């Protein structure tokens, strides 16, 4: 778990969220949290997503690659 603190421009903490580990539908790994935060008497919905760069599994060679379009004009 990662604690995410939200601060205003003066450095005053206005809220925090506890981001839990998450395996995203894309296969990537990271952390995710959502919740409500009150700032100056107004309520806001907040969400945070941290995605580990390079964590998405590599697909087997050739699988999922786009094929070149036929009859497409050259640039």
Residue pairs with C-beta under 8 A, 6 or more apart in sequence:
1 18
1 19
1 20
1 21
1 31
2 18
2 19
2 31
2 50
3 16
3 17
3 18
3 19
4 16
4 17
4 18
4 19
4 33
4 48
5 13
5 15
5 16
6 13
6 14
6 15
6 16
6 17
6 37
6 46
7 13
7 14
8 14
8 39
14 37
14 38
14 39
15 35
15 37
15 38
15 39
15 46
17 33
17 34
17 35
17 37
17 46
17 48
18 33
19 31
19 32
19 33
19 48
19 50
20 31
20 32
20 33
21 29
21 30
21 31
22 29
22 30
22 31
22 32
23 29
24 30
24 32
24 51
26 56
27 55
27 56
27 57
28 51
28 52
28 55
28 56
29 51
29 52
29 55
30 49
30 50
30 51
30 52
30 55
31 48
31 49
31 50
32 47
32 48
32 49
32 50
33 47
33 48
34 45
34 46
34 47
34 48
35 45
35 46
35 47
36 43
36 44
36 45
36 46
37 43
37 44
37 45
37 46
38 44
